[in-house]
Amino acid sequence: MQPRNMSMSGVVDLAAVKAAQEAKAKAEQARAEAARHGGAGAVSPADLVLDVDEAGFERDVLQRSAEVPVVIDFWAEWCQPCKQLSPVLERLAVEYNGRFLLAKIDADANQMLMQQFGIQGIPAVFAVVAGQALPLFQGAAPEAQIRQTLDQLIQVAEQRFGLTGLTVDPEAEPGGAAAPAAPAGPYEALLNAAAQALDAGDLSGAVQAYKNVLADDPAHPEAKLGLAQAELLQRVQGLDPQRVRKEAAEQPADVQAQIAAADLDLVGGHVEDAFGRLIDTVQRTAGDDRDAVRLRLLELFEVVGADDPRVTAARRALARALF
């Protein structure tokens, strides 16, 4: 099922993000179907543990970190503590069922990566979330400590960056291709009603229609995408763009002014401007203000789509701002 055209003729233009929205919907629908039908098209447990070298680091670690936390295990054949730690990490990667990926890097064969991470001794364990490297621990830590660290990592990845992990099918072939996604459920009437409400300018009706679908199927990709778009349009409806932009320019410390201006930026197709404005605001704020900006940025990521390279770049910039 393809996303509908959510734009309101003569009012807003979301054409700049349409392709990304379609890619996001397809990816989320495939994951939803995988979970609904026992994992068809999902990754296999064997795909959760990767041997990574310098040539594949960007593809297997940096790029994947935009969709799932990647834990890196630096090891070597001669390292006795590594032989204790690595099997534990491999077992936990499977047990955590797609909440993180484990990338195993041979320290002797990948000295450049050792230098880039500033590693003085092994075993050393790092994580990469949205392109940002985070040190976790060094040495053969107790399993209870490892679990606690992984739980904290997963929580940060989900709450701050919206990364919920991968769908795992125990019967899937390693590296297998995803099966074509089928429609997510019998919601055609509600989705049609939502699209008609958008076309008529009834944003409240559209929001409620999408919420009705999500109440029954929280992972429904088209409803999630449509709700994010409808809520964005609802927020900017009635705003005076000139006044909002003037207030944002004159009051850079006003969090709500920056958030409103970012919404207008996105509706106008200025995706990078919207993301950049909110990331700059995150850097200048703390506490509840920072959290409000971060949450709005995650909502805008939903509108544009996780597969869009601008979202990937913004997630990395957000990680740098937060950490």
N, C-alpha and C positions, 0 to 999 in steps of 0.2 A: 504494500500500500504506500503510495507516494504522498508526501506532505502536500497539503493544499496551499494555494497562494493566500498567505495571511495578510497581505497588504490591503489597505483601504484606499481605493482610488481617489486621488486628489487630496489626501490627508497625509499619508506617510509613504515612504518608499523603502522596502526592505529587500530590494533586488540585489543589493550588494552582498547579502549574506544567504541568498537562496540556495546556492550550490552547497555551501557548508551545512545548511540545515538538512538538505536531502541526504548528504553523506552521513550526518549524525543520526538521522532517523533510520537509515538502513542498518547502520552498525548497531544501534540500540535494539532494533527489532530483531536482528539476528541473535543478539545476546538474550533477549527476552524469550525468544522461541527455544533457544538452547536450554534455558532453565526450565521452561514449561514442558518440554518433551524429553526430559532426562538428559539433556546435554548435547543434543544433536548439533554438530557444527562447532562445538566448543573445543578448547585446547585439552590435551590429555595430561595426566599427572606428570608424564615424562617431560613435557614441554615447560614445566615449572622450574626446572633446574637446567641452566645453560652453561656450557663452556664458552667463555668469551676471551677474545684476544684483542690486541690494539686495532686491528683492521675492522673488527665487527663491533667495537665499543659504541660508536655513535648509534648504529642501527639497533643493537641488542640491549643497550643500557639507556642511553640518552633519549632516544625516540620512544622506547617502551615506557620510560618513566613518566611520560605524559598521560598514560592510561592506567598504570599500576606501579606501586612502589617497587623498586629494584634493590635488593640487598646484595652487596658484593662481598664475596669471601676471597681474600687474598691468601693463597696457600703455596706450598712447595712440597715436592716429594720427600725431601730430607727432613721436613719439619714435623717432629713428633706431636706437638700440641695440635697441629693442623689435622692430623689423623684422628684426633679425638673430637675436634670441633666440627669438621666438615660433614661427617655422617649425621650429626645432630641437626645441622642446618638443613641438610637435604631432606631429612625425615619431616622436619617442621614445615618446610616449603610445601610438601604434599599434604600434611595434616591441615595447614591453614587454607588449603583448597582454593588457591587463586587470589588470596588477599595480598600476596607479594610474589615476586619472582626472585629466584636465587641465581646470581651470576658468579660462576667460579672462575677466578683469574689466577693462572700460574705465575707467581711472582718472578721466577727466574726467567721466564720466556717473555715477560712484558715489563721490562724495566722502565720504559717511558711512563707507563701508567703508575708504577710505583712512585716515580718522582713527582708526577702531577698530583698525586694524593698525599704526598709528603710522608710516606710510610717509612718508619725506621725499623720496624720489626714485624714479624708475622707469627701467628695468624692475626690479621687485622680485618675488621668488618665495618663496612660503610653502607650507607643507603643513598640512593639517588631518587629524589621526588621532584617531579616537574623540572628536571634538568639540574637540580641543586643537590650537591653532594653534602651528606651529613655523616660525621663520624659516629659510630655506634659503640663499639668496644674493641679492645685489643686483648689477645690471649684466649685461652680455652675457658670461657666463662661458664658458670653452672647453668644448667638448662632452665632453671626457674628464672634466673636473671635474663637469659636470652628471650624467654617468652614475654617477660614484662617489657623488655625493650621493643620487641616486635609489636606488642599490643599498642604501645605508645606511638610507634611509627605509623601503624595502620590508622589509628585515631587521628593523628595529625594530617595524614594524607587525605582522609575522607572529609574531615571537618573544614580544613583550610583550602583544599584543592579539589574537592569533589571526586576523588579517585576511589572507586568502590571495588576495584579488582576485576578479575577475569572469571568467566564461567568455565567450570571444569567438568568434563565428561569422562568418567573412569573407563569407558569403553572406546573412547576416541583414539584414532591412530596418531602417534606423535607427528607433529607438523602437518596434520591433515587439513585440507581446505574446508572452509565453512560451507555448510549446506545452504541453499537458497532459503531465504526467510519467507514464511507464509504470513498471511494477515494475522494480527495479534488477537483478534477476538470479534465477537458479534456486536460491534459498537457503531456500525455504519450510520444508523439513524442519529445517534448522539453527535457523531463527528460531522455529519451533514448539517445538523442543527447549529453546531458551533461555527462552521464555515459561513452559513447563512447569516448568523448573528454578526459575525465580523463584517461581512459585506454590507449589512444594514447599519453598521456603527453601534450595534448593541454589545458593547464590550463586556458588560456585566453578565449578560446572557451567555456569551461565548466562554467566559471564565467559568461559569457554573457548569456549563455542558462538559467542558474538559475535566473539571473536578469530579463530575459524576462518573466519567469513564475511569479516572484514576482511583476513585474510591473502591471500585471493583477489581481493577487491574493496575496496581501502582507502577508497574514497569512499562506500561503501554507507551511506545516511543512517540507515536503521532500526538497522543494526548499531552504528553510531557512537553513536547516541542510547542504545540499549540498554546498550552497554558502559559509557558514562558513568554511567548510572543504577545498573547492577549493581555497579560498583566503589564508588559512593557508599554503597549499602546494605551492601556488604561491609565498608567502613571503619567504619561506625557499629555494626555487629553486635557485641554483647558489651560495648559501652561502657556505663558507668554515667552516665546523663545528669546526675544531681545532682552527682556528683563532678566531671565534666568542666566543668560550668558554674561550680562553686565554684572550681576551679583557674584557670579563665580569668578570673574576676572578681578573684581574689586575686593573680594573676601576669600582669599585662597585657603584660609583656616576654617571656613564655614563648611562643615562636612556635608550637610544636606544640600547646600548650593552646588557643591562639586558632584554629588550623586545625581541631582536633577539634570545638570549639564551633561553628564555622561550618558544618561538616558536619551537626551535629545541628540547627542552625537551619534549614538548607535542607530536610532530611528532614521537619521539622515544619511546613514551608510558610512559614517566616519568611524569605522570599527577601531582602528588603531588609536585614534584620538580618545575615544571613550575609555579604552583599556589604559592608555598612558595616563590619563587624568586621574583615574582611580588608584593606579599603582603609585603615582606621585603623592596622592593623598594618604595612602597607607604609610608611606615613609615619613610623613609629617605628623602622624597621629599615634595615639596609644589607647589602650583600654577599650571601652565600649565604642568610642568613635571609630577606632581602627577596625573593630569587629564588624561594625555596620557597613563600612566601606568594603571590607573583604567579602562579606556575604552578598552585597550587590554585584560585585565583580563576578562572583561565582554564578549568579543568576544570569548575567550577560553572557558568560561563557556558554550557558545552556542555550541561549537564543542563537548564538553563532554556530556552535557545534564543536565538540571535542576534537574532531579530525581537521579542523581548519588550522593552518600553520600559524595564523595570528593568535589563536588561542594557546597553542603550544608555546609560542614565544612569550606570551603574557603570563602563562603559568610559571615559567622560569623566572621572569622578572618579579612576579609576586613572591616566589620562594626567596629570592635574594632580598627583597624588601622586608619579609617577615623574619628571616633568620640572620 
